[in-house]
Amino acid sequence: MKRKKQLLFWVLKFLTVAAYAQEDSTKRLKLQDVLQWVAAYHPVMKQADLNLEQGRFALRQGRGNFDPQLKGTWDEKNFKNKQYYQYINSYVSVPLWIGELKAGYEQNQGLYINPDRTVPEEGLWYAGITVPLGYGLFMDERRNALRQGQLMQEMAAAERLKAINKLYYQVVKDYWNWYFAYKKKEALQRAYDLVNARYEFTLEKVKMGEEAPIDSLEAGINRQDRLVMLLEAEAELTQARLALSAHLWTDDATPVELNDDVIPEEPSSAAERSFQELYPLETLKQHLETQHPELQKLRLKYQSLDFERRLYTEKMKPKINLNYNFLSAQPVKSGEWNSVYLQNNYKFGLEFAFPLFMREAGGKRQQVRVKQLQNEQEQMYLLRTLNNDLEAAYRALLLTGQNLHNLRTMVQNYRALRDGEYAKFVAGESYVFLVNKREEKLLDAEIKLAKMQANYEKLKAEVLWLSGLSLWDLP
């Protein structure tokens, strides 16, 4: 009767230890919560938003080339108590998409002013336009600056997406590394508790004379081995927790460290089945080709170079500017304009300039063209590299998903073998050595399963990251 009670005690203790680690679900930290936390407070997110601000300011700077300007000149000469001349000219200049509008007031006086600068006593009002007929008709520095500013804004948005996706990808990897470290430590803790219980049971059997003292020595060595592995796993878990904590900040930029009692969530097996349906490989490849931020940046850079090429091509044309200004001694009111200003009271002129050798503009144009060719090669290489990496990661994801199912079944079988062997050991029909071997196989399989599960989740993130998709709604 006493032996039966002892057997029942050790069987119940074994079952209690085997059912270990039913954690409080309220202490679980979900991956989506981590990503939301990162999105709200991480410094890289704030830096990415600042990059977007820089893009907006670059566009504003480009638009500034079309800002109206108030200008004026005052040139006066007095010598030996004589006013030789006084030239006053103030005007408003309004840059247009093609050409420039100008309106102003001119007043000149003195004893020796140039005859062509003589104006009525009350001054002279004028308004006119400058139109380029050669260089500047299709492209000039102002329009190029505006186009570059628009591209800078788009490039800043692509750079922001790239930085955010890279950050999310690192966070996801660190999260699942933490998950694996936690599951490994949990499995080793459970294994240590089991071997410790078996060690105590073996000591009892040695005291009762049912086992040789050498059996307690082997059980003790097994316990020491498990303890060493457990301490190593605890150190790895601490490192993984700190790596994930490095991504966590408060709203006042204070670093946050996860508590030891916070645990990761368990992956959803349903998400494994839905991922392939949500993200077929061909769809991912199409998104990569059209929306990947790295490729977007290269395409925008090519457009930027193309605007430069067009500018220098334009500079190879002769500079021909047509100037017209109508003149009036009084400001012209609305509705008073008539054809007289086209027949009389006007200034008309033509500017012409042409570089004979065109070496500067031609050299710059060829330099830009070489950069465009380099950009095209870089786009082709990057697209192929990303496609290959995406396909490799996707196929690895599929194989890992298949192996997960097989490994889960293997763990269940190893657990059944371990339980059966331990029951035989308690009944005196097996040995410590055999029980330990069963537990080693089960422990290795459990750790391998946790590692494969973490790798599967990281592969999902890698697939989305390589395709240029956001990891925010990672299934």
Secondary structure by P-SEA (a helix, b strand, c coil): caaaaaaaaaaaaaaaaaacccccccccccaaaaaaaaacccaaaaaaaaaaaaaaaaaaaaacccbbbbbbbbbbbbccccccbbbbbbbbbbbccccccccbbbbbbcccccccccccccbbbbcbbbbbccccccccaaaaaaaaaaaaaaaaaaaaaaaaaaaaaaaaaaaaaaaaaaaaaaaaaaaaaaaaaaaaaaaaaaaaccccaaaaaaaaaaaaaaaaaaaaaaaaaaaaaaaaacccccccbbbbbbcccbbbbbbbaaaaaaccccccaaaaaaaaacccaaaaaaaaaaaaaaaaaaaaaaaaccbbbbbbbbbbccccccccccccccccccccbbbbbbbccaaaaaaaaaaaaaaaaaaaaaaaaaaaaaaaaaaaaaaaaaaaaaaaaaaaaaaaaaaaaaaaaaaaaaaccccaaaaaaaaaaaaaaaaaaaaaaaaaaaaaaaaaaaacccccccc
